Amino acid sequence: MDDAGAQGVTTLSVMALGNEPEPLFRPVDVNADGRLDSSDPIDLLGHLFLGSPAALPCGDGTVHDPANRALFDANGDARVDIADAVQLLHHLFASGPAPVAGTECLPSPGCPDTCR
């Protein structure tokens, strides 16, 4: 109650310091531009066969890193290889199934935050 006898509401705001939100990353967004489009399977093929881009955007940059394997294994066979690029092309151009991790942004520690 204030001095005039009116009852008020007090709000308390608490901010946790040092607790940054987990980065959000879109599965199979190989070039980390925040979108799933035709450049992603092309970049995956370039990484696998030409070494360009030299690194994938998450973790240690290799197909063996758990973050990259989880995000870029489009067909769910526990590997990142040419079949994932083919599955992405099928999804993008022939209404094939979505990548196993989906197409929405996911919390992805070790990846850049490309969805905020």
N, C-alpha and C positions, 0 to 999 in steps of 0.2 A: 504494500500500500504506500502511496506517496503522501506528501504533506497535506494534500487536499482531500484525502480519503479515497482516491480512486485506486482500484486494483490494476496492476499492470502485469505484463508477462515479461519475464527475463529470459533471453536466449543466451546460451553458452555455446561459443564456437571453439572447437578443439582442432588444432592442426598438429598432426604428427610430423615432427621434423625428421628428415633422413629417410622417410619411407616414400621413395619415388614409385609411381605406378609402373607396373611391368610394361615393357614395350609391347606394342601390338603390331603384328605383321600378318599380311595376307598370304596364305599358303600358295605356293607355286609362283610367287611374284619374284622371279629369278633376278630381275634387274632392280628390285627394290624401289620401284616408282609409285607404289601404292595401288597399282591396277593389275588386273589379269587380262592380258591381251596377247596378240600374236608375237610380240617381241619376247615374251617369256620362254616359250618352247625353243625359239631360235637361239636365245642366249644360253639355254641349258645345253643345246646341241653344241654350241660354240665352246662352252666350258668343257664338255666331255671330250670333244674331238680335236679342238684347236687350242685349248688352253686360254681362250679369250671369251669371257672375262676370266682372268687368272684365278679369282676366288669367288665363291658364292657368298652372299651377304651375311650369313650367320656363323657364329662360332669360329672355328679355325679356317673356314673358307673351303673345306673339302667336302666331298660327297659322303665321307665317313663320319663327319661330325654329327652327333645325335640331333642337334637342332636342324641342320640342313636335311638330314635324312627324313626327319618327321615332316618337314614342310614341303620338300620337293619330291617325295615319293608319291607321285600322283596316282599310281595304280595300286598301291598298297602291298607290293611284294617285298618290302623291307630293303629295297635297293634304290639307288638313284642312277638311272641309265637311260638308254635311248627309248625304251618302252614308255617312260614317263613323258618324254617329249611327244611321242606319238599319241598317247592318251590325252594330253593337253590339246593337241591339234584336233583330235576327234571331238573333244568337248567344245572347243571354240568354233569349229566350222561345220560339224555334222550333228550337233545336239547330242553328243555322247555324254556319258555320265560325268558328273563333277569329280574333281580330285577327292580322294578319300578323306582328306582333312577339311574338305569343304572349300568355299570361296570367301567366307567372311573372316575378318581380322581375328586373330587369336593372340592371347598372351604368349609371348615368345622370348624368354630370357636368352640373351646372347645375340639377339638380332636388333637391327635398327628399328626405331619406332616409325613406321611408315603410314600409319593409319590415323593419326591424330592431326 
